[in-house]
C-alpha cells in the first residue's frame, strides 16, 4: 500500500493505538464501537496504556466481567481433577493423594 512501517530496537511496531470495545445498541441491537482507551508509544513509561474500565461492556450489555472458568477454585487439601470430554478450565476437586498436600487455592 506504500505505507512505511517503523520498528524499535525490540522489533515492536512504533505506533499509537485506540482501544475499542464492541458494544450492542440498546435501541436496535446494532454494533457500536466505543473508544475505551489508548496506547501511546510516545508517552513516558507507565503512562503509555490507558483504559477506562467504566466504559467497557461485556457480552454487549453487561458491566460485570464474565467468569471464565467452569469450576470454582479447589479448597486446600484438594487438587484439580480432569473431567473427560470437558474443556481444561472445567475440573472437579479431588482429595490429594496420600503423602501429598495442597495448602492454597
KOLZANU-442484 format. One record per residue (C-alpha): residue number from 0; z, x, y; residue in three letters. Coordinates in steps of 0.05 Angstrom, whole numbers. Example, Ala and Ser with C-alpha at 12.3 -4.5 7.8 and 13.67 -1.06 7.14 Angstrom:
2
{0,{156,246,-90},"ALA"};
{1,{143,273,-21},"SER"};
This chain:
105
{0,{0,0,0},"UNK"};
{1,{0,61,45},"UNK"};
{2,{75,59,60},"UNK"};
{3,{115,123,60},"UNK"};
{4,{179,127,19},"UNK"};
{5,{236,175,34},"UNK"};
{6,{289,200,-15},"UNK"};
{7,{352,240,0},"UNK"};
{8,{376,303,-36},"UNK"};
{9,{406,259,-91},"UNK"};
{10,{339,224,-103},"UNK"};
{11,{366,159,-72},"UNK"};
{12,{319,117,-32},"UNK"};
{13,{334,124,43},"UNK"};
{14,{333,51,64},"UNK"};
{15,{374,-6,91},"UNK"};
{16,{383,-70,51},"UNK"};
{17,{402,-141,66},"UNK"};
{18,{444,-174,12},"UNK"};
{19,{421,-244,-2},"UNK"};
{20,{457,-299,-42},"UNK"};
{21,{412,-352,-72},"UNK"};
{22,{444,-420,-59},"UNK"};
{23,{426,-493,-71},"UNK"};
{24,{417,-541,-13},"UNK"};
{25,{465,-600,-17},"UNK"};
{26,{411,-643,14},"UNK"};
{27,{353,-634,-34},"UNK"};
{28,{373,-580,-84},"UNK"};
{29,{322,-530,-57},"UNK"};
{30,{338,-456,-57},"UNK"};
{31,{368,-427,6},"UNK"};
{32,{372,-352,18},"UNK"};
{33,{438,-338,52},"UNK"};
{34,{450,-269,82},"UNK"};
{35,{519,-247,58},"UNK"};
{36,{519,-173,74},"UNK"};
{37,{481,-109,83},"UNK"};
{38,{476,-36,62},"UNK"};
{39,{463,12,119},"UNK"};
{40,{443,81,97},"UNK"};
{41,{456,109,167},"UNK"};
{42,{528,83,174},"UNK"};
{43,{586,131,165},"UNK"};
{44,{618,137,97},"UNK"};
{45,{660,76,79},"UNK"};
{46,{620,31,126},"UNK"};
{47,{553,32,91},"UNK"};
{48,{565,-31,50},"UNK"};
{49,{590,-96,80},"UNK"};
{50,{595,-162,42},"UNK"};
{51,{624,-227,70},"UNK"};
{52,{652,-257,6},"UNK"};
{53,{668,-322,41},"UNK"};
{54,{593,-336,47},"UNK"};
{55,{579,-327,-28},"UNK"};
{56,{567,-388,-71},"UNK"};
{57,{567,-381,-147},"UNK"};
{58,{520,-421,-191},"UNK"};
{59,{491,-452,-129},"UNK"};
{60,{552,-491,-103},"UNK"};
{61,{619,-461,-123},"UNK"};
{62,{663,-414,-83},"UNK"};
{63,{702,-395,-146},"UNK"};
{64,{679,-333,-183},"UNK"};
{65,{658,-354,-253},"UNK"};
{66,{698,-328,-313},"UNK"};
{67,{651,-284,-353},"UNK"};
{68,{687,-278,-419},"UNK"};
{69,{691,-329,-475},"UNK"};
{70,{762,-307,-491},"UNK"};
{71,{825,-291,-452},"UNK"};
{72,{858,-221,-458},"UNK"};
{73,{898,-207,-521},"UNK"};
{74,{974,-202,-517},"UNK"};
{75,{1009,-136,-532},"UNK"};
{76,{1015,-125,-607},"UNK"};
{77,{946,-155,-619},"UNK"};
{78,{874,-130,-614},"UNK"};
{79,{806,-159,-603},"UNK"};
{80,{771,-180,-667},"UNK"};
{81,{696,-193,-670},"UNK"};
{82,{673,-264,-684},"UNK"};
{83,{608,-264,-725},"UNK"};
{84,{548,-295,-691},"UNK"};
{85,{582,-296,-623},"UNK"};
{86,{569,-252,-562},"UNK"};
{87,{612,-190,-556},"UNK"};
{88,{651,-220,-498},"UNK"};
{89,{677,-272,-547},"UNK"};
{90,{732,-249,-593},"UNK"};
{91,{795,-272,-628},"UNK"};
{92,{861,-237,-622},"UNK"};
{93,{888,-210,-687},"UNK"};
{94,{952,-172,-702},"UNK"};
{95,{947,-96,-700},"UNK"};
{96,{943,-61,-768},"UNK"};
{97,{1006,-31,-799},"UNK"};
{98,{1025,34,-763},"UNK"};
{99,{983,17,-701},"UNK"};
{100,{1003,-19,-637},"UNK"};
{101,{977,-42,-570},"UNK"};
{102,{1026,-44,-512},"UNK"};
{103,{978,-70,-459},"UNK"};
{104,{927,-125,-449},"UNK"};
